[in-house]
């Protein structure tokens, strides 16, 4: 099975996809005139807006749900794997893909909001929704929903569960089987509680776990501050094939840096569009900016902290695929444990336990978000196929929990290969779609900027912009206009 998955990944994750991700990010950075830089202050301000309702969650909750998904094993084990397979230079390419990725994230999240709809009393949105209404290709939308449902329900959960099981086994000697059962029981309790419980859980857990992890990372860096300049030099020299030790790895550094960077942030995959579809805002660009900020938090804060800890402590090996190991200091240790070893080298006896617990929370909130994304795609399919029965939701829960259990006890290499296959499949679908809908997203950004310059709190009117298919907003705008005082234009959610 390993050979078959790797063979498929060879096609899905060809260099074409790697450079396409970088190219699309560069394109949107130019077309939006560096939206991820120009609106940085606005991103922070919008993240605190409280425009929630019975049907939707506020921007902060949507941000926390998205960060709960983004901040997971990709930020810890994924970064370590990128270094192991592409050398220290992979970190630079991870940064670059994330910077460009924040512009992609703005585009895809804005489109999510434009074409969201209300299903069973809750806001829903995401890639299949903007395919159906934006491109008016129902068959493609159904295909996208099926692909995402498979990835979120079957292919990705195993990565999170596997990382948790390995780290807890290393720190406490607890069997992966026991860990798998514990995660399944806790996850089942949450996902049977619905979207509101998912949002509330993420709102509480995500800030706590992220702050705790960053504090430990900063302490580690502070204790080794004199090594930081040499680490930065190592990253840049390795990124451009100028380092004597890691020369000849330019292709691997770009490939694994981009691949793991995209997996960590989700920008360009469409994987982070679903939480944002649940957000209550007066203008789609607002949530697009909030989610562009989440890419910064995820990559430049969490991923960078992980990379610096690993490189400063020297707790890593570089073993490119198809080549002899360049370094072999740690023997057969799985790359997913490099971060654990680096913290433990600074805090003996504490580091492994701390990271195992942190990873548990990281991965647990990610698993919660996977269910939400899978359920949103299932809701889309049920709505389009006119399935009223709730039995598909119960089947989804069973399969996702089974995937968690499977991933807990299987080898890390197989689980990661399966996850990479899902990542690539989603990227091809989503990038194709957003490129075709670029004009719409840019119209929305321009409208937002014009209203801000006029001193207004922007309110979205798709009819004025000539955007068709935004059925939710056509009705919403009528309500907003009807409820506004005649002398004061103020959005009402």
For each residue, the residues with C-beta under 8 A, 3 or more apart:
1: 4 5 414
2: 5 6 413 414 417
3: 6 7
4: 1 7 8
5: 1 2 8 9 414 417 418 421
6: 2 3 9 10 417
7: 3 4 10 11
8: 4 5 11 12 421
9: 5 6 12 13 417 420 421 424
10: 6 7 13 14
11: 7 8 14
12: 8 9 17 420 421 424 425 428
13: 9 10 17 18 255 259 420 423 424
14: 10 11 17 18
15: 18 19 251 255
16: 19 20
17: 12 13 14 20 21 424 427 428
18: 13 14 15 21 22 254 255 258 259
19: 15 16 22 23
20: 16 17 23 24 431
21: 17 18 24 25 97 100 101 258 262 268 427 431
22: 18 19 25 26 96 97 100 258
23: 19 20 26 27
24: 20 21 27 28 100 104 268 431 434 435
25: 21 22 28 29 97 99 100 101 103 104 267 268
26: 22 23 29 30 100
27: 23 24 30 31
28: 24 25 31 32 35 100 103 104 106 107 438
29: 25 26 32 34 35 36 99 100 103
30: 26 27 33
31: 27 28 438 442
32: 28 29 35 36 103 106 107 442 445
33: 30 38
34: 29 37 38 103
35: 28 29 32 38 39 103 106 289 292 445
36: 29 32 39 40 99 102 103 106 292 295 296
37: 34 40
38: 33 34 35
39: 35 36 42 43 289 292
40: 36 37 43 44 293
41: 44 45
42: 39 45 46 289
43: 39 40 46 47 289 290 292 293
44: 40 41 47 48 293
45: 41 42 48 49
46: 42 43 49 59 286 287 289 290
47: 43 44 59 60 63 290 293
48: 44 45 59 60
49: 45 46 58 59 60 281 286
50: 58 59 60
51: 58 59 280 281 282 493
52: 56 57 58 61 280 493
53: 56 280 493
54: 121
55: 118 121 122 123 280
56: 52 53 122 123 278 279 280
57: 52 61 62 65 195 196 199 278 279 280
58: 49 50 51 52 61 62 279 280
59: 46 47 48 49 50 51 62 63 279 280 281 286 287 290
60: 47 48 49 50 63 64 203
61: 52 57 58 64 65 199 200 202 203 279
62: 57 58 59 65 66 199 275 276 278 279 287 290 291
63: 47 59 60 66 67 290 291 293 294
64: 60 61 67 68 199 202 203 206 207
65: 57 61 62 68 69 198 199 202 203 275 278 369 372
66: 62 63 69 70 272 275 276 291 294 369
67: 63 64 70 71 202 206 210 294 297 298
68: 64 65 71 202 205 206 365 366 368 369
69: 65 66 72 266 271 272 275 365 366 369 370 373
70: 66 67 74 75 264 265 266 272 294 295 298 366
71: 67 68 75 206 209 210 297 298 302 362 365 366
72: 69 75 76 160 264 362 363 365 366
73: 76 77 78 159 160 162 163 164 336 359 362 363 366
74: 70 77 78 79 260 263 264 265 303
75: 70 71 72 78 79 264 298 302 303 306 362
76: 72 73 79 80 163 306 336 339 355 359 362
77: 73 74 80 81 159 163 335 336 339
78: 73 74 75 81 82 260 263 264 303
79: 74 75 76 82 83 91 94 260 264 303 306 307 310 339
80: 76 77 83 84 306 310 316 335 336 337 338 339
81: 77 78 84 85 256 260 335 336 416
82: 78 79 85 86 90 91 94 256 257 259 260 261
83: 79 80 86 87 88 90 91 307 310 311 316 318 335 338
84: 80 81 316 317 318 319 335 338
85: 81 82 90 252 256 318 319 320 321 335
86: 82 83 89 90 93 249 252 253 254 255 256 257 320
87: 83 90 238 243 246 249 252 253 318 320 326
88: 83 91 231 234 235 238 239 243 246 311 318
89: 86 92 93 235 236 237 238 239 240 241 243 246 249 250 253 257
90: 82 83 85 86 87 93 94 239 252 253 254 256 257 260
91: 79 82 83 88 94 95 235 239 257 304 307 311
92: 89 95 96 235 236 238 239 253 257
93: 86 89 90 96 97 239 253 254 256 257 258 261
94: 79 82 90 91 97 98 257 258 260 261 264 299 303 307
95: 91 92 98 99 261 299 300 304
96: 22 92 93 99 100 257
97: 21 22 25 93 94 100 101 257 258 261 262 267
98: 94 95 101 102 261 264 265 267 295 296 298 299 300 303
99: 25 29 36 95 96 102
100: 21 22 24 25 26 28 29 96 97 103 104
101: 21 25 97 98 104 105 261 262 265 267 268 295 299
102: 36 98 99 105 106 267 292 293 295 296
103: 25 28 29 32 34 35 36 100 106 107 292
104: 24 25 28 100 101 107 108 267 268 434
105: 101 102 108 109 265 266 267 268 272 288 291 292 294 295
106: 28 32 35 36 102 103 109 110 285 288 289 291 292 441 445
107: 28 32 103 104 110 111 288 434 438 441
108: 104 105 111 112 127 267 268 270 272 273 430 434
109: 105 106 112 113 272 273 276 287 288 290 291 292
110: 106 107 113 114 284 285 287 288 441 444 445
111: 107 108 114 115 130 134 273 284 434 437 440 441
112: 108 109 115 116 125 126 127 129 130 273 274 276 277 284 287
113: 109 110 116 125 276 277 279 281 284 285 286 287 288
114: 110 111 130 134 284 440 441 444 460 462 467 470 473
115: 111 112 125 129 130 132 133 134 469 470 472
116: 112 113 123 124 125 129 277 472
117: 123 124 125 129 133 471 472
118: 55 121 122 123 124 472
119: 122 124 379 380 383
120: 379
121: 54 55 118
122: 55 56 118 119 195 278
123: 55 56 116 117 118 277 278 279 280
124: 116 117 118 119 129 274 277 278 376 379 380
125: 112 113 115 116 117 129 130 273 274 276 277 278 376
126: 112 129 130 148 270 273 274 277 373 376 377 380
127: 108 112 130 131 144 145 148 270 273 429 430 433
128: 131 132 141 142 144 145 148 377 380
129: 112 115 116 117 124 125 126 132 133 141 277 380
130: 111 112 114 115 125 126 127 133 134 135 273 433 437
131: 127 128 134 135 137 140 141 144 433
132: 115 128 129 135 136 137 138 141 384
133: 115 117 129 130 136 469 470 471
134: 111 114 115 130 131 433 436 437 440 469
135: 130 131 132 140 141 433 436 437
136: 132 133 469
137: 131 132 140 141
138: 132 141 142 384
139: 142 143
140: 131 135 137 143 144 433
141: 128 129 131 132 135 137 138 144 145 380 384
142: 128 138 139 145 146 381 384
143: 139 140 146 147 429
144: 127 128 131 140 141 147 148 270 429 430 433
145: 127 128 141 142 148 149 377 378 380 381
146: 142 143 149 150 377 381
147: 143 144 150 151 425 426 429
148: 126 127 128 144 145 151 152 270 271 373 374 377 426
149: 145 146 152 153 374 377 378 381 396
150: 146 147 153 154 155 422
151: 147 148 154 155 156 271 422 423 425 426
152: 148 149 155 156 157 271 370 371 373 374 377 400
153: 149 150 157 370 371 374 396 399 400 403
154: 150 151 157 399 400 403
155: 150 151 152 158 403 418 419 421 422
156: 151 152 159 160 370 419 422 423
157: 152 153 154 160 161 367 370 400 403 404 407
158: 155 161 162 403 404 406 407 408 410 415 418 419
159: 73 77 156 162 163 407 415 416 418 419
160: 72 73 156 157 163 164 363 364 366 367 370 404 407
161: 157 158 164 165 180 183 363 367 403 404 405 406 407 408
162: 73 158 159 165 166 336 407 408 410 412 415 416
163: 73 76 77 159 160 166 167 336 359 363 412
164: 73 160 161 167 168 179 183 356 359 360 363 364 408
165: 161 162 168 169 176 179 180 407 408 409
166: 162 163 169 170 176 334 336 337 412
167: 163 164 170 171 336 337 340 352 355 356 359 360
168: 164 165 171 172 174 176 179 356 359 360
169: 165 166 172 173 174 175 176 179
170: 166 167 337 340 352 356
171: 167 168 340 352 353 355 356
172: 168 169 353 356
173: 169
174: 168 169 178 179
175: 169 178 179
176: 165 166 168 169 179 180 408 409
177: 180 181 408 409
178: 174 175 181 182
179: 164 165 168 169 174 175 176 182 183 408
180: 161 165 176 177 183 184 404 405 407 408 409
181: 177 178 184 185 405
182: 178 179 185 186
183: 161 164 179 180 186 187 364 367 404 408
184: 180 181 187 188 401 404 405
185: 181 182 188 189
186: 182 183 189 190 364
187: 183 184 190 191 364 367 368 371 400 401 404
188: 184 185 191 192 397 401
189: 185 186 192 193
190: 186 187 193 197 198 201 368
191: 187 188 198 368 371 397 400
192: 188 189 397
193: 189 190 196 197 198
194: 197 198
195: 57 122 198 199 278 372 375
196: 57 193 199 200
197: 190 193 194 200 201
198: 65 190 191 193 194 195 201 202 368 369 371 372
199: 57 61 62 64 65 195 196 202 203 278
200: 61 196 197 203 204
201: 190 197 198 204 205 365 368
202: 61 64 65 67 68 198 199 205 206 365 368 369
203: 60 61 64 65 199 200 206 207
204: 200 201 207 208
205: 68 201 202 208 209 361 364 365
206: 64 67 68 71 202 203 209 210 365
207: 64 203 204 210 211
208: 204 205 211 212 361
209: 71 205 206 212 213 358 361 362 365
210: 67 71 206 207 213 214 297 301 302
211: 207 208 214 215
212: 208 209 215 216 358
213: 209 210 216 217 302 305 358 362
214: 210 211 217 218 301 302 305
215: 211 212 218 219
216: 212 213 219 220 343 347 354 358
217: 213 214 220 221 305 306 308 309
218: 214 215 221 222 305
219: 215 216 222 223 346
220: 216 217 223 224 309 312 313 342 343 346
221: 217 218 224 225 228 305 308 309 312
222: 218 219 225
223: 219 220 346
224: 220 221 227 228 312 313 346
225: 221 222 228
226: 229
227: 224 230 231 312
228: 221 224 225 231 232 308 312
229: 226 232 233
230: 227 233 234
231: 88 227 228 234 235 308 311 312
232: 228 229 235 236
233: 229 230 236 237
234: 88 230 231 237 238 243 311
235: 88 89 91 92 231 232 238 239 307 311
236: 89 92 232 233 239 240
237: 89 233 234 240 242 243
238: 87 88 89 92 234 235 241 242 243 246 249 253
239: 88 89 90 91 92 93 235 236 250 253 257
240: 89 236 237 250
241: 89 238 247 248 249 250 253
242: 237 238 247
243: 87 88 89 234 237 238 246 247
244: 247
245: 326 327
246: 87 88 89 238 243 249 318 326
247: 241 242 243 244
248: 241
249: 86 87 89 238 241 246 252 253 318 320 326
250: 89 239 240 241 253 254
251: 15 254 255
252: 85 86 87 90 249 255 256 320 321
253: 86 87 89 90 92 93 238 239 241 249 250 256 257
254: 18 86 90 93 250 251 257 258
255: 13 15 18 86 251 252 258 259
256: 81 82 85 86 90 93 252 253 259 260
257: 82 86 89 90 91 92 93 94 96 97 239 253 254 260 261
258: 18 21 22 93 94 97 254 255 261 262
259: 13 18 82 255 256 262 263 420 423
260: 74 78 79 81 82 90 94 256 257 263 264
261: 82 93 94 95 97 98 101 257 258 264 265 299 303
262: 21 97 101 258 259 265 266 267 268 269 423 427
263: 74 78 259 260 266 419 420 423
264: 70 72 74 75 78 79 94 98 260 261 298 299 302 303
265: 70 74 98 101 105 261 262 272 295 298 299
266: 69 70 105 262 263 269 271 272
267: 25 97 98 101 102 104 105 108 262 272 295
268: 21 24 25 101 104 105 108 262 427 430 431
269: 262 266 272 423 426 427 430
270: 108 126 127 144 148 273 426 429 430 433
271: 69 148 151 152 266 274 373 426
272: 66 69 70 105 108 109 265 266 267 269 275 276 291 294
273: 108 109 111 112 125 126 127 130 270 276 277
274: 112 124 125 126 271 277 278 372 373 376 377
275: 62 65 66 69 272 278 279 369 372 373
276: 62 66 109 112 113 125 272 273 279 287 290 291
277: 112 113 116 123 124 125 126 129 273 274 376
278: 56 57 62 65 122 123 124 125 195 199 274 275
279: 56 57 58 59 61 62 113 123 275 276 287 290
280: 51 52 53 55 56 57 58 59 123 493
281: 49 51 59 113 284 286 287 493
282: 51 286 457 458 459 460 480 491 492 493
283: 286 444 447 448 451 458 459 460 491
284: 110 111 112 113 114 281 287 288 444 460 473
285: 106 110 113 288 289 444 445 447 448 458
286: 46 49 59 113 281 282 283 289 290 448 458
287: 46 59 62 109 110 112 113 276 279 281 284 290 291
288: 105 106 107 109 110 113 284 285 291 292 441 444 445
289: 35 39 42 43 46 106 285 286 292 293
290: 43 46 47 59 62 63 109 276 279 286 287 293 294
291: 62 63 66 105 106 109 272 276 287 288 294 295
292: 35 36 39 43 102 103 105 106 109 288 289 295 296
293: 40 43 44 47 63 102 289 290 296 297
294: 63 66 67 70 105 272 290 291 297 298
295: 36 70 98 101 102 105 265 267 291 292 298 299
296: 36 98 102 292 293 299 300 301
297: 67 71 210 293 294 300 301 302
298: 67 70 71 75 98 264 265 294 295 301 302 303
299: 94 95 98 101 261 264 265 295 296 302 303 304
300: 95 98 296 297 303 304
301: 210 214 296 297 298 304 305
302: 71 75 210 213 214 264 297 298 299 305 306
303: 74 75 78 79 94 98 261 264 298 299 300 306 307
304: 91 95 299 300 301 307 308
305: 213 214 217 218 221 301 302 308 309
306: 75 76 79 80 217 302 303 309 310 339
307: 79 83 91 94 235 303 304 310 311
308: 217 221 228 231 304 305 311 312
309: 217 220 221 305 306 312 313 339 342 343
310: 79 80 83 306 307 313 315 316 338 339 342
311: 83 88 91 231 234 235 307 308 314 316
312: 220 221 224 227 228 231 308 309 342
313: 220 224 309 310 341 342 345 346
314: 311 329
315: 310 330 338 341 342 345
316: 80 83 84 310 311 327 330 335 338 342
317: 84 325 326 327 328 329 330 333 335
318: 83 84 85 87 88 246 249 325 326 327
319: 84 85 323 325 326 327 328
320: 85 86 87 249 252 323 326
321: 85 252
322:
323: 319 320 326
324:
325: 317 318 319 328
326: 87 245 246 249 317 318 319 320 323
327: 245 316 317 318 319
328: 317 319 325 331
329: 314 317
330: 315 316 317 333 338 341
331: 328
332:
333: 317 330 337 338 341
334: 166 337 412
335: 77 80 81 83 84 85 316 317 338
336: 73 76 77 80 81 162 163 166 167 412
337: 80 166 167 170 333 334 340 341
338: 80 83 84 310 315 316 330 333 335 341 342
339: 76 77 79 80 306 309 310 342 343 355
340: 167 170 171 337 343 344 351 352 355 356
341: 313 315 330 333 337 338 344 345 352
342: 220 309 310 312 313 315 316 338 339 345 346 351
343: 216 220 309 339 340 346 347 351 352 354 355
344: 340 341 347 348 349 350 351 352 355
345: 313 315 341 342 348 351
346: 219 220 223 224 313 342 343 351
347: 216 343 344 350 351 354
348: 344 345 351
349: 344 352 353
350: 344 347 353 354
351: 340 342 343 344 345 346 347 348 354 355
352: 167 170 171 340 341 343 344 349 355 356
353: 171 172 349 350 356 357
354: 216 343 347 350 351 357 358
355: 76 167 171 339 340 343 344 351 352 358 359
356: 164 167 168 170 171 172 340 352 353 359 360
357: 353 354 360 361
358: 209 212 213 216 354 355 361 362
359: 73 76 163 164 167 168 355 356 362 363
360: 164 167 168 356 357 363 364
361: 205 208 209 357 358 364 365
362: 71 72 73 75 76 209 213 358 359 365 366
363: 72 73 160 161 163 164 359 360 366 367
364: 160 164 183 186 187 205 360 361 367 368
365: 68 69 71 72 201 202 205 206 209 361 362 368 369
366: 68 69 70 71 72 73 160 362 363 369 370
367: 157 160 161 183 187 363 364 370 371 400 404
368: 68 187 190 191 198 201 202 364 365 371 372
369: 65 66 68 69 198 202 275 365 366 372 373
370: 69 152 153 156 157 160 366 367 373 374 400
371: 152 153 187 191 198 367 368 374 375 396 397 400
372: 65 195 198 274 275 368 369 375 376
373: 69 126 148 152 271 274 275 369 370 376 377
374: 148 149 152 153 370 371 377 378 396 400
375: 195 371 372 378 379 393 396
376: 124 125 126 274 277 372 373 379 380
377: 126 128 145 146 148 149 152 274 373 374 380 381
378: 145 149 374 375 381 382 392 393 396
379: 119 120 124 375 376 382 383
380: 119 124 126 128 129 141 145 376 377 383 384
381: 142 145 146 149 377 378 384 385 387 392
382: 378 379 385 386 387 388 392
383: 119 379 380 386
384: 132 138 141 142 380 381
385: 381 382
386: 382 383
387: 381 382 392
388: 382
389: 392
390: 393 394
391: 394 395
392: 378 381 382 387 389 395 396
393: 375 378 390 396 397
394: 390 391 397 398
395: 391 392 398 399
396: 149 153 371 374 375 378 392 393 399 400
397: 188 191 192 371 393 394 400 401
398: 394 395 401 402
399: 153 154 395 396 402 403
400: 152 153 154 157 187 191 367 370 371 374 396 397 403 404
401: 184 187 188 397 398 404 405
402: 398 399 405 406
403: 153 154 155 157 158 161 399 400 406 407
404: 157 158 160 161 180 183 184 187 367 400 401 407 408
405: 161 180 181 184 401 402 408 409
406: 158 161 402 403 409 410
407: 157 158 159 160 161 162 165 180 403 404 410 415
408: 158 161 162 164 165 176 177 179 180 183 404 405
409: 165 176 177 180 405 406
410: 158 162 406 407 414 415
411: 414 415
412: 162 163 166 334 336 415 416
413: 2 416 417
414: 1 2 5 410 411 417 418
415: 158 159 162 407 410 411 412 418 419
416: 81 159 162 412 413 419 420
417: 2 5 6 9 413 414 420 421
418: 5 155 158 159 414 415 421 422
419: 155 156 158 159 263 415 416 422 423
420: 9 12 13 259 263 416 417 423 424
421: 5 8 9 12 155 417 418 424 425
422: 150 151 155 156 418 419 425 426
423: 13 151 156 259 262 263 269 419 420 426 427
424: 9 12 13 17 420 421 427 428
425: 12 147 151 421 422 428 429
426: 147 148 151 269 270 271 422 423 429 430
427: 17 21 262 268 269 423 424 430 431
428: 12 17 424 425 431 432
429: 127 143 144 147 270 425 426 432 433
430: 108 127 144 268 269 270 426 427 433 434
431: 20 21 24 268 427 428 434 435
432: 428 429 435 436
433: 127 130 131 134 135 140 144 270 429 430 436 437
434: 24 104 107 108 111 430 431 437 438 441
435: 24 431 432 438
436: 134 135 432 433
437: 111 130 134 135 433 434 440 441
438: 28 31 107 434 435 441 442
439: 442 443
440: 111 114 134 437 443 444 467
441: 106 107 110 111 114 288 434 437 438 444 445
442: 31 32 438 439 445 446
443: 439 440 446 447 465 466 467
444: 110 114 283 284 285 288 440 441 447 448 460 465 467
445: 32 35 106 110 285 288 441 442 448 449
446: 442 443 449 450
447: 283 285 443 444 450 451 458 460 464 465
448: 283 285 286 444 445 451 452 458
449: 445 446 452 453
450: 446 447 453 454
451: 283 447 448 454 456 457 458 459
452: 448 449 455 456 458
453: 449 450
454: 450 451
455: 452
456: 451 452 459 489
457: 282 451 489 490 491
458: 282 283 285 286 447 448 451 452 491
459: 282 283 451 456 477 480 481 489 491
460: 114 282 283 284 444 447 470 473 476 477
461: 464 465 473 477
462: 114 465 467 468 470 473 474 477
463: 466 467 474 477
464: 447 461
465: 443 444 447 461 462
466: 443 463
467: 114 440 443 444 462 463 470
468: 462
469: 115 133 134 136
470: 114 115 133 460 462 467 473 474
471: 117 133 474 475
472: 115 116 117 118 475 476
473: 114 284 460 461 462 470 476 477
474: 462 463 470 471 477 478
475: 471 472 478 479
476: 460 472 473 479 480
477: 459 460 461 462 463 473 474 480 481
478: 474 475 481 482
479: 475 476 482 483 492
480: 282 459 476 477 483 484 491 492
481: 459 477 478 484
482: 478 479
483: 479 480 492
484: 480 481 488 489 490 492
485: 488 490
486:
487:
488: 484 485
489: 456 457 459 484
490: 457 484 485
491: 282 283 457 458 459 480
492: 282 479 480 483 484
493: 51 52 53 280 281 282
